[in-house]
């Protein structure tokens, strides 16, 4: 797991080939990242399954309750996954989603 922190955003990349172990490690260490907006980059895995993408939903839900964004970078079929999970194909789009969600929070939407 590789972690990069920029201002109020934390990009977490999986640098191993086992998505299940990455998710377990991420869940175990997630308190470390709770004050940041989080971008999870699993694009190195190629197209992950809908089930694998949705496995990030519990972390996403708990993180969003703290008024922070949680975005997963993958090329999974976005229409087949939960609408509550923010999935994007690139890091730049993840930053854009975070910016939009911050504006929505500021407006009270």
C-alpha positions as CSV (number, residue, x, y, z in Angstrom):
1,X,0.0,0.0,0.0
2,X,1.4,3.3,-1.1
3,X,0.1,6.5,0.5
4,X,0.5,10.1,-0.8
5,X,-0.9,13.1,1.1
6,X,-1.6,16.4,-0.6
7,X,-3.2,19.1,1.5
8,X,-6.5,17.6,2.6
9,X,-6.5,14.6,0.3
10,X,-4.9,11.2,0.7
11,X,-4.3,9.0,-2.3
12,X,-3.9,5.3,-1.4
13,X,-2.6,3.0,-4.1
14,X,-2.5,-0.8,-4.0
15,X,1.0,-1.9,-5.0
16,X,0.3,-5.6,-4.6
17,X,-1.8,-7.9,-6.7
18,X,-4.2,-9.1,-4.0
19,X,-7.2,-6.8,-3.7
20,X,-8.7,-8.7,-0.8
21,X,-5.5,-8.2,1.3
22,X,-5.4,-4.6,0.3
23,X,-8.9,-4.0,1.5
24,X,-8.2,-5.8,4.8
25,X,-5.1,-3.7,5.4
26,X,-6.9,-0.5,4.3
27,X,-9.8,-1.2,6.7
28,X,-7.3,-2.0,9.6
29,X,-5.4,1.3,9.0
30,X,-8.3,3.5,8.0
31,X,-8.3,5.6,11.2
32,X,-5.0,7.0,10.0
33,X,-6.8,8.6,7.0
34,X,-10.0,9.7,8.6
35,X,-9.2,13.5,8.5
36,X,-8.5,13.5,4.8
37,X,-10.6,13.1,1.6
38,X,-9.6,9.7,0.4
39,X,-8.8,8.5,-3.1
40,X,-8.4,4.7,-3.4
41,X,-6.5,3.9,-6.6
42,X,-7.0,0.3,-7.7
43,X,-6.5,1.0,-11.4
44,X,-3.4,-1.2,-11.4
45,X,-5.8,-4.2,-11.1
46,X,-7.4,-3.4,-14.4
47,X,-11.2,-4.0,-14.5
48,X,-12.3,-5.3,-11.1
49,X,-15.6,-7.0,-10.6
50,X,-18.7,-5.2,-9.4
51,X,-18.5,-7.3,-6.2
52,X,-14.9,-6.2,-5.6
53,X,-15.9,-2.6,-6.2
54,X,-18.8,-2.8,-3.9
55,X,-16.6,-4.2,-1.2
56,X,-15.3,-0.6,-0.6
57,X,-18.9,0.6,0.2
58,X,-18.8,0.0,4.0
59,X,-15.6,2.1,4.2
60,X,-17.0,4.7,1.9
61,X,-20.3,5.0,3.9
62,X,-18.5,5.4,7.3
63,X,-16.0,7.9,5.8
64,X,-18.7,10.0,4.2
65,X,-20.5,10.3,7.6
66,X,-17.5,12.4,8.7
67,X,-18.2,14.9,5.9
68,X,-15.2,13.7,3.9
69,X,-15.1,12.3,0.3
70,X,-14.2,8.8,-0.6
71,X,-13.5,8.0,-4.3
72,X,-12.3,4.8,-5.9
73,X,-10.3,5.0,-9.2
74,X,-11.1,1.9,-11.4
75,X,-12.4,1.2,-14.8
76,X,-15.2,-1.0,-13.5
77,X,-18.7,-0.7,-15.0
78,X,-19.9,2.4,-13.1
79,X,-23.6,1.7,-13.9
80,X,-23.5,-1.8,-12.3
81,X,-22.2,-0.7,-8.9
82,X,-23.9,1.0,-6.0
83,X,-24.9,4.6,-6.7
84,X,-23.6,5.5,-3.2
85,X,-20.0,4.6,-4.2
86,X,-18.0,7.2,-6.1
87,X,-16.2,5.4,-8.9
88,X,-14.1,7.2,-11.5
89,X,-11.6,6.1,-14.2
90,X,-8.8,8.6,-13.4
91,X,-7.1,10.4,-10.5
92,X,-8.0,13.8,-12.0
93,X,-11.6,12.9,-12.1
94,X,-11.3,11.8,-8.4
95,X,-10.0,15.2,-7.5
96,X,-12.9,16.8,-9.5
97,X,-15.5,14.7,-7.6
98,X,-13.9,15.8,-4.3
99,X,-14.1,19.4,-5.3
100,X,-17.7,19.1,-6.3
101,X,-18.6,17.3,-3.1
102,X,-16.9,20.1,-1.1
103,X,-19.0,22.7,-2.9
104,X,-22.2,20.7,-2.2
105,X,-21.3,20.4,1.5
106,X,-20.6,24.2,1.7
107,X,-24.0,24.8,0.1
108,X,-25.7,22.3,2.4
109,X,-26.8,20.1,-0.4
